[in-house]
Each structure stands twice: as structure tokens, then as C-alpha cells.
């Protein structure tokens, strides 16, 4: 199941997020990619270890983890650490599949669900669509700042090249209490029939 969730960040949070983004340090995004994805990843990752980065991380975590629609759809057991990515002119992220597991030892996380929370508005850049290959279809996603999309981590996906502008998103992964995607979708549908 892929699901668009509007308003994960409210306008006040979005204003603060944008102010924080202006003060971050960025590094090569390939540093956080697996060996295969590293070959097709052409973006930058925010260094969230500074005081501003840590504050931004907490704000994003709180918004994501407290969203009732996301909780209902994903049935989260654990969340991965967040990544904030910036893609500018000529940058892209070629088609890939996310790693099935992330982390080591007790921090090892099964990646059932991937999510992208958009931090730039669609008017801020051209291109940069998230393309998700689903059974029998290909979905292009380019949402308003503050909106998110959930999709199976097993889906082939990528980001089209950004021509003018700057695309900034927050990405992460969820290990669900319900590992089977069909079971999660059924539970979500039943909950929303009420």
C-alpha cells in the first residue's frame, strides 16, 4: 500500500523547520547509502549532530511518530533514525530498493515501510518527483511541504533529476508490529470503516 498523508507538519512546525534547514551543514548523500544504492545516489544529507540539527530531528520525529494516520497505517514498532536530504540541480536518486535491514545488534531494524516527508513546496524545484513502482503501475509523487507518503520498502523507487531549484525531504523507515503488508492494509481499512 502507498498512502499520502497531508499535514504531517503543521504551519508553525514547517516555519521552524525551514529556519533550521538554513543553518545545517550538508555532506555527500552516498555516505548513508548501501553498496548498490551508493552508485545511483546523487544528493546531500544534513548533518543532524549539531544543536540545530538535533532540534530539527526531534521536531520531525515528534510530528511523524504522533501522526494518527501514519500510526494506523504503519502499526509502528520502531522507527529508523531520520535522514534529511537535499537534491539540487542535476541531482537525483536512481531506481533502487531499500535495504531489508538497517543497523546492527539490538538497533537492527527490519524495514517494512519507507516514508518521505516533503520539506520543500513543489514550486521550489522542477523535476525531483519520487517515482514508486507498484504492481502494474508507476506512481510519481511530488507533495506540498509538510505532506508525506508511505510505501513498501520492497518497492523499486527513485527520484527524478532536479533541474532548477532545491528539493528537501525527510526520509525514514518503519518496522511494523504487522510485518505483512496485506495484513496491515486490511487492518487500516477495517479501522477506517467505522
C-alpha positions in Angstrom: 0.0 0.0 0.0 1.2 3.5 -0.7 -0.5 6.3 1.2 -0.3 10.1 1.0 -0.8 11.8 4.4 -1.5 15.5 4.4 -0.4 17.9 7.1 2.2 15.8 9.0 3.9 19.1 9.8 1.6 22.0 10.8 2.4 25.5 9.5 4.2 26.5 12.7 6.4 23.4 12.7 7.1 23.9 9.0 8.2 27.5 9.6 10.6 26.4 12.3 11.9 23.5 10.1 12.7 25.9 7.3 14.6 28.2 9.6 16.6 25.3 10.9 17.3 24.0 7.4 19.1 27.2 6.6 21.7 26.6 9.3 22.6 23.0 8.6 25.8 21.5 7.3 25.4 19.1 4.3 27.5 16.1 3.2 27.6 13.7 0.3 24.4 11.5 0.5 26.3 8.5 -0.8 27.8 8.1 2.7 24.4 6.9 4.0 23.5 4.6 1.1 24.0 0.8 0.8 26.6 -0.5 -1.6 24.2 -0.8 -4.6 22.2 2.5 -3.9 25.5 4.4 -3.4 26.1 4.1 -7.2 22.8 5.9 -8.1 22.5 8.4 -5.1 23.4 12.0 -6.1 22.2 14.2 -3.3 23.3 15.6 0.1 22.4 14.6 3.6 22.1 17.0 6.5 24.4 16.6 9.5 21.9 16.4 12.4 24.6 16.2 15.1 24.7 20.0 15.8 22.4 21.6 18.3 20.1 22.9 15.5 20.2 19.6 13.7 19.2 17.7 16.9 16.4 20.2 17.5 15.2 19.7 13.9 15.4 15.9 14.3 13.3 16.0 17.5 10.7 18.2 15.8 10.4 15.9 12.8 10.4 12.7 14.9 7.6 14.1 17.1 5.4 15.1 14.1 6.0 11.7 12.3 5.6 9.5 15.3 2.5 11.2 16.7 0.6 11.3 13.4 -2.6 9.2 13.9 -3.0 8.3 10.2 0.6 7.1 9.9 0.3 5.1 13.2 -2.9 3.5 11.9 -1.4 2.6 8.5 2.0 1.5 9.6 1.4 0.0 13.1 5.0 1.1 14.0 7.1 -1.0 16.3 10.2 1.1 15.7 11.4 3.9 13.6 14.8 4.3 11.9 16.9 7.4 12.5 15.7 10.1 10.2 17.7 11.4 7.2 17.2 14.9 5.7 18.1 15.0 2.1 18.7 17.9 -0.3 18.8 17.4 -4.1 19.8 20.3 -6.3 20.4 20.9 -10.0 21.4 17.7 -11.7 21.0 15.6 -8.5 18.8 12.5 -8.5 18.5 9.1 -6.9 18.3 6.3 -9.4 15.9 3.4 -9.1 16.7 1.2 -6.1 15.2 -0.9 -3.3 15.9 0.0 0.3 17.9 -2.4 2.5 15.8 -5.1 4.1 17.5 -4.4 7.4 19.3 -1.4 8.8 21.5 -1.0 11.9 23.5 -3.6 13.9 22.8 -5.6 17.0 19.9 -4.5 19.2 19.4 -1.5 16.9 18.9 -3.7 13.9 15.6 -2.7 12.2 13.5 -4.6 9.6 12.4 -2.0 7.0 8.8 -2.8 6.3 7.7 0.7 5.3 9.6 3.6 3.8 8.4 7.2 4.1 9.2 10.6 2.5 8.1 13.8 4.3 8.4 16.7 1.9 10.0 19.9 3.3 10.1 21.9 0.0 7.0 23.0 -1.8 6.5 21.7 -5.4 7.0 25.2 -6.8 10.5 25.4 -5.2 12.0 23.0 -7.8 11.4 21.3 -11.2 11.7 17.6 -11.6 12.5 15.7 -8.4 9.5 13.5 -8.4 9.6 10.4 -6.2 8.8 7.5 -8.6 7.4 4.4 -6.9 7.0 1.2 -9.0 3.9 -0.6 -7.8 2.3 -3.8 -9.2 1.0 -2.8 -12.6 1.7 0.9 -12.1 4.2 3.6 -11.6 3.4 6.4 -9.3 5.0 9.9 -9.4 4.8 11.7 -6.1 5.6 15.4 -5.5 3.7 16.8 -2.5 3.3 20.0 -0.7 5.7 20.8 2.2 4.5 19.1 5.3 2.9 16.2 3.5 4.2 12.6 3.5 3.9 9.4 1.5 4.3 5.8 2.9 5.2 3.0 0.6 6.5 -0.6 0.9 10.3 -0.7 1.4 10.4 -3.6 -1.1 9.2 -1.3 -3.9 11.5 -0.1 -6.6 11.7 3.6 -6.3 13.9 6.6 -7.2 13.9 10.4 -7.5 13.9 12.0 -10.9 16.7 14.6 -11.6 16.1 18.1 -10.2 16.5 20.7 -12.9 16.2 24.2 -11.3 15.6 24.6 -7.6 16.1 22.6 -4.4 14.2 19.6 -3.2 14.5 18.9 0.5 12.8 15.9 2.2 13.0 13.9 5.4 13.1 10.1 4.8 13.0 7.2 7.2 11.9 3.6 7.7 9.4 1.8 9.9 9.5 -1.7 11.4 5.9 -2.6 11.9 4.2 -4.8 14.5 2.4 -6.3 11.5 5.2 -7.4 9.0 2.8 -8.5 6.2 1.7 -5.6 4.0 -1.6 -7.1 3.1 -2.5 -7.6 6.8 -1.5 -4.0 7.6 -3.7 -2.7 4.7 -6.7 -4.9 5.9 -6.3 -3.6 9.5 -6.1 0.0 8.2 -9.2 -0.4 6.0 -11.2 -2.0 8.8 -10.2 0.7 11.2 -11.3 3.4 8.8 -14.7 1.8 8.1 -16.0 2.9 11.5 
